[in-house]
Amino acid sequence: NLAARYANVAIDRSLYLASMALARQIKPSGPGLYIDLPKAAQDIIEADPDDRVYYMVSSPPGAFLIGNHQLQLPPPSVSPVFDKPYFYDAIVSQGNAKTPVRIAALYLARGEPDRRQVMLVQIAKSRVSREQLARSILIDTALPLTALILAMSLIVWAGIRAGLAPLARLRDAVGDRMPNDLTPIEIESAPAEVRALAMALNALLAAVNESVAGQRRFISDAAHQLRTPLAGLKSQTEIALKEASDPALRARLERVHESATRSAHLVNQLLTLARAEPESKAAMGRSRFDLAKVAQQLTAEAVPRALSLGIDLGVDLGVVDSGNGRETDEPAPVWVEGNLSLIREAVLNLVDNAIRYAGRGSDVTVSVLAEGATATVEVSDTGIGLPVAQHALVFERFYRASPEGSGCGLGLPIVKEIVERHGGSVTLGSVIPRGLKVRLRLPLAV
């Protein structure tokens, strides 16, 4: 590891200096070599038994002169290079004890070229000091390096966070919008770093808004254009039915009248949907009104139609205390704020759907109550009900739970559109033992 490598560098340096110092004590003496190593110096070298220093001088290399016999020679694969140390690890065996050591081997040549003598000076030191030094280096560097890495990580993280903050704000501004909110992003509040991106998004939103608005205008205009001829066709077939005596002709006229009625209902629903869109001027006007009274009026208007279909239509409203301990027939007011025309249309669609699909002999009940800060309109019936798997599907435009009937698949989508524009919600639930209930929730007026 890194600490051991740096420790080796320091130990190798000291071994090299020691081998050079020992080499200086070797002098030629006739045909041999003389080593001037005082006994005191030798005792100092071998003084510390825990961190012992070993040395050996051989000339020629391998022929022992002085020192410790236990030192291993350099590996045979190493080619001798004069005056350049070679460092390697080895084991010194002394009886049963084996000591790991670090050895510096230095090849030297002494004397005249024609009488040159080659010798090998080896200095070894147990690896105890090296391991201690490596641990010391590791301890001394680990904490500062860890702190530095943490500090750099925090700086980099803070820099990236600060750099991406404008994009995060733009992301939040776009992500918090409703899916059909195509109004431009405020360029003035957009950071300079993402202003060009915000301008490009605004250009895209404007193009999409223009395309969607064109489609809505087309649907609204087409519905308006179809409304009058369909009303005329419906009236003419009603007159013809009164005058027709031939059964076959009467059956054909009834089919034409049924188709005209269904088409007129579809056109009215399309117009209502166009008015419910947020861009529509009809959706702009808001006022404070009593939701309970609206539901009561709409239910009363629908009673004749319900009776003609064999349906028992009723309303369940809270009542007001007159102040003398007696209850009056007046419903308890449930005040909400919104577009009265659109809210009427939403409640009317719920009542109309219940009457249309509940079936003969069913009961339909319209309830209005205030729960906390929420106004709730619940229309329940004891009809055939609706499978739970279709509860979410019926809010999709033009989805029909059953091909039978005169519905066009826009009633509940219109209710959902209107209610969500007013900050509310609409949910479906099953009635035990059979039937369906639709619950419309709106915020109470402050």
MARVEXSE-514131 format. One record per residue (C-alpha): x, y, z. Coordinates in steps of 0.001 Angstrom, whole numbers, padded with zeros to 6 digits. Layout:
<sites>
X,Y,Z
X,Y,Z
...
</sites>
This chain:
<sites>
X,Y,Z
000000,000000,000000
000952,003664,-000148
002132,003952,003483
004376,000855,003138
005863,002194,-000080
006800,005506,001533
008157,003646,004568
010328,001511,002253
011734,004645,000643
012812,005995,004043
014218,002646,005249
015998,002000,001932
017620,005398,002129
018979,004706,005632
020202,001225,004572
021994,002705,001560
023749,005310,003705
024728,002633,006224
026127,000386,003469
028177,003285,002093
029490,004071,005593
030446,000419,006083
032097,000303,002654
034286,003251,003599
035717,001181,006429
036954,-001481,003967
040489,-000913,002763
042816,-003024,000574
045492,-004931,002458
047930,-006787,000243
046053,-009373,-001741
042987,-009072,000535
040784,-006518,002229
040963,-005048,005683
037791,-003903,007518
038362,-001184,010100
035167,-001663,012170
035698,-000900,015857
034042,-003220,018339
032066,-000283,019760
030560,000429,016352
029658,-003232,015936
027989,-003286,019351
025941,-000186,018443
024719,-001835,015227
023518,-004912,017096
022322,-003119,020249
018500,-003140,019671
017201,-006732,019685
013654,-005634,018609
014829,-003628,015616
018090,-005345,014896
020552,-004399,012155
022431,-007147,010325
025436,-006749,008073
027717,-008968,006037
030753,-008291,003865
031873,-010916,001359
034700,-010849,-001180
034329,-012128,-003737
030556,-011973,-003315
029412,-014941,-001286
032836,-015546,000396
032140,-014415,003968
034549,-011920,005558
032694,-010360,008474
029180,-009929,009823
026222,-012270,009995
026254,-015554,008066
022451,-015667,007996
021952,-012914,005373
020768,-014245,002027
022560,-013207,-001158
020645,-011231,-003797
018486,-013360,-006132
020465,-015009,-008969
018355,-013111,-011507
019877,-009804,-010347
022866,-008687,-012400
025512,-006947,-010238
025886,-003218,-010880
028769,-001513,-009088
028042,001333,-006664
024272,000969,-007154
022304,-000597,-004307
019720,-003308,-004786
016935,-003637,-002194
014964,-006783,-001426
013072,-008530,001349
014337,-011737,002934
014164,-013905,006056
016944,-014252,008630
016889,-017571,010452
018396,-017831,013932
017586,-021181,015456
013813,-021535,015416
013286,-017787,015051
012659,-016304,011639
012941,-012545,011281
011679,-010702,008162
014241,-008115,007090
014826,-005493,004438
018290,-005815,002797
020405,-003346,000837
023062,-005044,-001321
025923,-002896,-002690
028546,-004282,-005109
031896,-002459,-004915
035272,-002731,-006675
038512,-001755,-004927
042136,-001535,-006100
043844,-001036,-009456
042096,-002274,-012594
044593,-005106,-013049
044301,-006127,-009397
040693,-005096,-008735
038929,-006799,-005884
035098,-007192,-005945
033138,-007252,-002728
029472,-007304,-001660
028319,-005173,001259
024911,-006091,002693
023051,-004175,005386
019736,-005541,006658
017216,-004236,009120
014231,-006018,010598
010908,-004871,009194
009640,-003884,012633
010699,-000280,012144
009329,-000248,008622
005938,-001475,009769
005925,001023,012609
006789,003808,010202
004112,002641,007741
001502,002666,010512
002643,006103,011601
002410,007418,008027
-001013,005845,007598
-002311,007314,010855
-000813,010727,010160
-002215,010904,006624
-005495,009012,006906
-007356,011605,008976
-006225,014657,006952
-006885,012823,003670
-010322,011723,004860
-011154,015251,005938
-009849,016598,002620
-011909,014108,000620
-015031,014951,002621
-014401,018668,002233
-013827,018312,-001513
-016950,016165,-001836
-019013,018806,-000026
-017551,021571,-002175
-018233,019639,-005385
-021747,018736,-004210
-022485,022347,-003264
-021119,023550,-006594
-023221,021106,-008594
-026287,021905,-006503
-025796,025629,-006982
-025211,025126,-010699
-028357,023027,-011104
-030536,025174,-008833
-031896,027299,-011725
-032878,024140,-013590
-034507,022759,-010431
-036576,025935,-010054
-037627,025735,-013702
-038463,022048,-013227
-040649,022877,-010215
-042371,025689,-012117
-043271,023287,-014933
-043956,020247,-012728
-046437,022072,-010455
-048695,022910,-013391
-051869,021113,-014355
-051522,019029,-017542
-053594,021501,-019569
-051992,024663,-018179
-050274,026127,-021219
-049733,029659,-019897
-046214,031039,-020521
-043477,030719,-017915
-042557,034033,-016286
-039311,035008,-018003
-038628,037838,-015536
-038497,035434,-012596
-036486,032820,-014496
-032739,032709,-013644
-030419,034123,-016300
-028806,030695,-016763
-032054,029115,-017980
-033763,032133,-019533
-033057,030899,-023055
-034529,027501,-022174
-037598,029166,-020625
-038100,031241,-023793
-037902,028095,-025919
-040436,026374,-023645
-042741,029391,-023899
-042569,029247,-027678
-043503,025555,-027557
-046329,026193,-025075
-047693,028981,-027265
-047689,026727,-030329
-049405,023886,-028464
-051926,026290,-026909
-052792,027720,-030315
-053289,024238,-031733
-055463,023108,-028798
-057475,026336,-028871
-058096,025842,-032604
-059421,022344,-031978
-061669,023588,-029188
-063013,026420,-031365
-063727,023936,-034123
-065650,021639,-031756
-067587,024555,-030281
-068390,026075,-033676
-069401,022709,-035117
-071647,022028,-032123
-073272,025443,-032499
-073847,024865,-036212
-075375,021431,-035576
-077564,022491,-032706
-080230,024326,-034751
-080732,021756,-037541
-080834,018927,-034989
-083466,020769,-032968
-085458,021273,-036174
-085089,017617,-037119
-086221,016545,-033667
-089281,018823,-033807
-090239,017629,-037298
-089999,013969,-036321
-092158,014620,-033249
-094821,016222,-035475
-094548,013408,-037997
-094947,010811,-035240
-098214,012416,-034154
-099577,012297,-037712
-098165,008922,-038811
-100642,006037,-038855
-098640,003434,-040740
-096827,001211,-038178
-093757,000700,-040403
-093417,004420,-041057
-093918,005156,-037375
-091114,002728,-036427
-088739,004452,-038866
-089688,007874,-037524
-089071,006704,-033948
-085556,005563,-034901
-084904,008920,-036591
-086233,010751,-033534
-084074,008647,-031198
-080969,009371,-033320
-081779,013085,-033426
-082286,013124,-029635
-078968,011371,-029063
-077155,013700,-031477
-078704,016770,-029833
-077571,015463,-026417
-074041,014959,-027771
-073984,018493,-029177
-075144,019943,-025850
-072477,017965,-024012
-069791,019201,-026399
-070898,022791,-025833
-070835,022259,-022075
-067349,020778,-022332
-066202,023789,-024360
-067593,026145,-021714
-065814,024180,-018977
-062395,024648,-020529
-060237,027144,-018571
-059717,029345,-021640
-063477,029736,-022156
-064969,033092,-021190
-067926,031223,-019710
-065573,029624,-017179
-064298,032996,-015939
-067285,034337,-013974
-067423,033248,-010330
-069929,033970,-007576
-070979,032733,-004129
-074074,030531,-004080
-075909,027862,-002063
-075074,024425,-003451
-077916,022794,-001508
-080508,025025,-003157
-079009,024355,-006612
-079216,020592,-006055
-082791,020895,-004755
-083913,022874,-007821
-082248,020523,-010303
-083739,017465,-008583
-087223,019003,-008665
-086873,019738,-012387
-085841,016126,-013061
-088750,014511,-011146
-091192,014344,-014107
-088631,012596,-016294
-087722,010185,-013488
-091392,009306,-012914
-091908,008648,-016625
-089092,006069,-016420
-090437,004448,-013234
-087680,005833,-011006
-088192,007182,-007480
-086118,010389,-007339
-085619,012104,-003988
-083400,014639,-002276
-081825,014476,001190
-080731,017859,002546
-079866,019159,005973
-082471,021408,007621
-082194,024689,009448
-083049,025210,013140
-085617,028029,013298
-084314,029143,016685
-087226,027877,018774
-086077,024278,018900
-088009,023262,015793
-086645,022392,012406
-087903,024122,009245
-088300,022690,005767
-085582,024977,004468
-082337,023134,003625
-079226,024102,005544
-077217,026335,003182
-073970,024938,001817
-072084,027922,000440
-069514,027468,-002296
-067785,029840,-004676
-067445,029197,-008392
-069136,029415,-011743
-072835,028817,-011047
-073671,027764,-014605
-070923,025146,-014722
-071613,023754,-011238
-075304,023435,-012181
-074239,021543,-015285
-072033,019189,-013242
-074802,018344,-010739
-077337,018019,-013572
-075066,015516,-015337
-074863,013396,-012183
-078640,013365,-011770
-079177,012750,-015492
-076720,009825,-015508
-078406,008220,-012503
-081870,008482,-014098
-080572,007337,-017487
-078805,004179,-016290
-080383,003136,-012951
-083278,001307,-014605
-087015,001093,-013976
-087976,000505,-010361
-084747,001968,-008965
-084354,004659,-006302
-082151,007714,-006920
-081204,009962,-004001
-079427,013314,-004162
-077711,014344,-000907
-075892,017588,-000053
-073936,018213,003135
-071010,020180,004496
-068138,018148,005957
-065430,020258,007549
-064199,022622,004829
-065759,020578,002024
-069162,020660,000350
-070320,017231,-000854
-073000,016302,-003374
-073729,012570,-003499
-076007,010976,-006105
-076709,007330,-005304
-078963,004786,-006974
-080072,001212,-006470
-079630,000272,-010119
-077397,-002291,-011751
-074243,-000499,-010586
-070867,-000439,-012321
-067914,-002854,-012034
-065041,-001417,-009986
-062684,-002014,-012938
-064650,000595,-014925
-064740,003285,-012229
-061669,005061,-013615
-062523,004416,-017270
-065858,006260,-017209
-064002,009549,-016670
-062373,009197,-020092
-064083,011105,-022870
-066459,009091,-025077
-066030,005940,-022986
-069357,004139,-022562
-069721,001420,-019952
-072461,-000160,-022027
-073344,000233,-025713
-077005,000332,-024728
-078721,003570,-023835
-078595,007061,-025300
-075472,008301,-023521
-072506,009699,-025445
-069697,009092,-022925
-069185,012738,-021982
-071287,013187,-018819
-068763,012179,-016159
-065743,013618,-018054
-067576,016970,-018075
-068274,016677,-014334
-064599,015892,-013674
-063437,018823,-015827
-065753,021289,-014073
-065047,020059,-010550
-061267,020050,-010979
-061434,023605,-012342
-062997,024531,-008988
-060352,022731,-006899
-062589,019752,-006138
-062803,016062,-006949
-065306,013441,-008064
-065226,009744,-007085
-067319,006640,-007653
-068285,003955,-005161
-070513,000918,-004938
-073787,000754,-002993
-074524,-002350,-000916
-076202,-004620,-001946
-076334,-003089,-005429
-076106,000275,-007065
-073688,003131,-007616
-072895,006383,-005843
-071051,009371,-007293
-069580,011830,-004814
-068697,015378,-005877
-066587,017461,-003487
-065948,021220,-003628
-064232,023621,-001199
-066650,025556,000990
-066715,029307,000466
-064687,031233,003034
</sites>
